[in-house]
Amino acid sequence: MKSVLRITVNGRAREDAVAANALLLDYLRDGLGLTGTKQGCDGGECGACTVLVDGRPRLACCTLAHSVADGTVETIEGLAHNGRLSRLQRAFHEHLGTQCGYCTPGMIMAAEGLLRTEPRPDRDTIRTALAGNLCRCTGYVKILDSVEAAVQAGEEAA
Amino acid sequence: MQETATASPTVKETLIGQRVRKPDAPDKATGKTRYINDMVLPQMLIGKVLFAGRPHARIVRIDTGAAQKLPGVHAVLTGKDVAELRFGFVRDNVALKDKVRCEHDEIAAVAAETEEIACRALELIEVEYEDLPGVFSPEAGAREDAPQIHDRFPGNKSLAFEFRHGDLAAAEAASELIVDNVFRPHHVTHCCMGTSCAIADFDHNGKLTIWTQTQYPYNYKMDLAPALGIHPGDIRVIQPPVGGAFGSKLDVYPYEPIAALLARKTGRPVKVMYSREEEFKASPTRQAAIIHMRTGCTRDGVLTFRTADVLLDNGAYTSWGPTIPVIMMRTTSGHYRVPVVDFKAQAIYTNNPYAGSFRGYGNVQTTWATAQQMDMLAEMVDIDPLEFHLKNAQRSGEVTPQRSFLRECALVECLETAATASDYSRKRKEYAALRDAPGRYKKGIGLASSIHNAGGAKIHKSDGIGTILKMDDYARVTVITGASEIGQGIDAVITLIVAEELGVPLEHVTLVNNDSDVAPWDVGVHASRTTFIAGNGTRRAARKAKAQILNAAAKMLEESPEDLDLRAGSVVRNTDGAALIKLERVLRQMHFQAEPELVMVTDYYEPKSEPEGAAHVSDHSAAYSHAVHIAEITVDTLTGEIKVDKVTVAQDVGRVINRMGLEGQIEGGLAIGLGYALSEDMRIENGMLKNACFRDYKLITAPEMPPLDLHFIESHCAEGPYGAKGISELPTIVIAPAIANALYNATGVRIFDPPMSPEKVARAIFERCAPAGSGAVEPRLAGTAA
């Protein structure tokens, strides 16, 4: 049974007919073609589907689309502005935060959520914030380096 | 990029050893990269597989009538449709089964318009099974009265391997000290973040296009064809970006022919993609083994012999898992100077999940045993393990009993570097002395090393690579290469090498490496070979292009080609670095002159290694390498939890090419090894996997990753590109026994069956402190069953 979902995705207000049982993940990927948000597990275990809902990290695979009605959703596709990568995205490029890259969107969105509430986290705070995001390629070292570099870049810009 | 109109540096700046970014990272970091899992084709159907869900059974009856009639279902296939299309290493597998031999056996498959309809159709398929007694360990499978799993393989015997060298009886007699243990490396799995996926589509000439995650696109055609009854030449392999591979995509697995069979049946593209639960159950594992190893040495600490008697849990079918003895025997015979060797291995069919290749292939399991026995012998000889290792370490130019020629060997340097950097010898003594002092937390330090092929491994007829390099009128370079990218970063390495040779900006190099109809042969991403083999291929192709350009430029400039070079987008004079003409102008003049020429070169590189051969006496890799890990840990003796505080790594990398990529490979490889050592464990009970999710199958997470101190030893491999060796497997291989040796140093206990989980460690510590009969009661955490 579909009903109208009013929602803002990556800054654009939308009204879409969405099934009552549709997951936010499927709405984003299959409905809007925002395939940057990844499915890595069967429910809340890997963090690959992390998006921001009203500015806070949320697992899109454990969230009903209608449960965030009238809310604001940001995905990895929404971070770059006018083709310019965000400081986190740039840092993941410059510091090899991404190898196969499948976990990268979730990692960056989880880190983005952290930096919005805590702009100057130390390495241990970053580790803890990313503890729910699995990566099989990097051993996390360069992911942490990347987030630290983005923090540094933010301080320099400020 | 600096504009250099008149003068370039007279000394050429090299990119070799610099930190180069991965060219695909911006798209990956913005969500733009379209992985195979994200792909949708027009008219595409979704394929789903019905798994048996029982380990061993006869299929009495299958009724697909109701599923066929469900609206939206386009095809339902069962074993009857494909019974004769056998595939696999020993042709023991088939896409859809006529008998159940393991939990994830594929019994039927459907293609439907949506995933929801496909799943509903699976529920409508009725299957009647007659369960059979199962075989759940290789020991049980080897018994005379064991149930038979395959009619064609009596006694459940799969592959067997043997290697002998020297007079064992004499060596044993000369050994004053012998260690003798049984090690049981367990089942773990790859856990690629992107689950297994294939999309198949036939054209009307009968040619199959398959979008796949494969990491060996050319032999993949040969292996897939028999499962479909078509010619390998009629398969086009396209490799979209993948969410990891780590060896798991080095064979054909049934979901791939199933996608193709459904596509042929329906005439439409069909996508099969696993859920995470299916991925855990139906993708390959690391090979589990029982290794009975004995090592001897003299009272002076000189190794005398090593034997390994290995029993492999083949699982239900034969993929790359049971072929690991090819590498196991190299470690048994070549990990330190071992004059006498006796190795044998037998794989036994069981009703367990079956193993494929996995980063560290065979050597993770073997080094778990050899590196612990080195530590045990050092203690028996009563010398510092570092000294014991140094005493038995090979030097450059030595040859192992299997004829691995260690041309450039940096084992001694690796040992000394890691030991000095970590203050190993002092800490080891200090921690051992505190072992039985009061206190809940104990510190330990452990050293382990290993040897691995670092220039491919000639287990196929060819270990080579084809490369095509072309340049356009604007000096943009396209490299068309067989080298697959699975996240490891060969894109950055190839880009770096082209920029180094042709003096073009990194951003001006494009890679085409994902279409078997376009790119030439390569044997695949495995055996720590790609930087070595593809690096050489790229360099050779680039140098051919460079020679062509400099010859043409020399004519234009009336100079001698030997006096010219390519730097910063220009042809320069060698002596003073003066830029004489822009490279793109030279290319355009070459193209449009009276006798026009284009720069488009080809190269085929075959490394100077010898085929493995049935006797296993051959120099089968173009290079070999060593790594040493020193792990520092804290053990909670009450809970058994091991915290890894720091790992010092010294690895012979030949020469650093892309420093950032090298670090990333070592960090990531080591993390996989840490999971193997500490937490990852497939709980298989009577053939059924009990923990098919990340909640119950514990990967290392960011907070558990210890600080690493990396040291790159440059042994300058003569055959390697710029001196480089392959590097990516050793980090996964060495860490587990380093932690095991640290655990011994801290607590005096040894674990022979990984992972070193808190339960096992706590129990071992308890048993050491309170031997049976002492009356002590083992502590139990509240809520756990006895």
Interface residues (C-beta under 8 A of the other chain):
Chain A: R29 L34 T35 G36 T37 K38 Q39 G40 C41 D42 E45 C46 A48 T75 I76 E77 L79 A80 L85 L88 Q89 R90 F92 H93 E94 H95 L96 G97 T98 Q99 C100 G101 Y102 C103 T104 P105 I108 D124 I126 R127 T128 L130 A131 G132 N133 L134 C135 R136 C137 T138 G139 Y140 V141 K142 I143 L144
Chain B: R21 K22 D24 A25 P26 K28 A29 T30 G31 K32 T33 R34 Y35 N37 D38 H190 C191 C192 M193 G194 T195 P241 V242 G243 G244 A245 F246 S275 R276 E277 I486 G487 Q488 G489 M660 G661 E663 G664 E667 G668 G669 L670 A671 I672 C693 F694 R695 L699 I700 T701 A702 P703 M705 L708
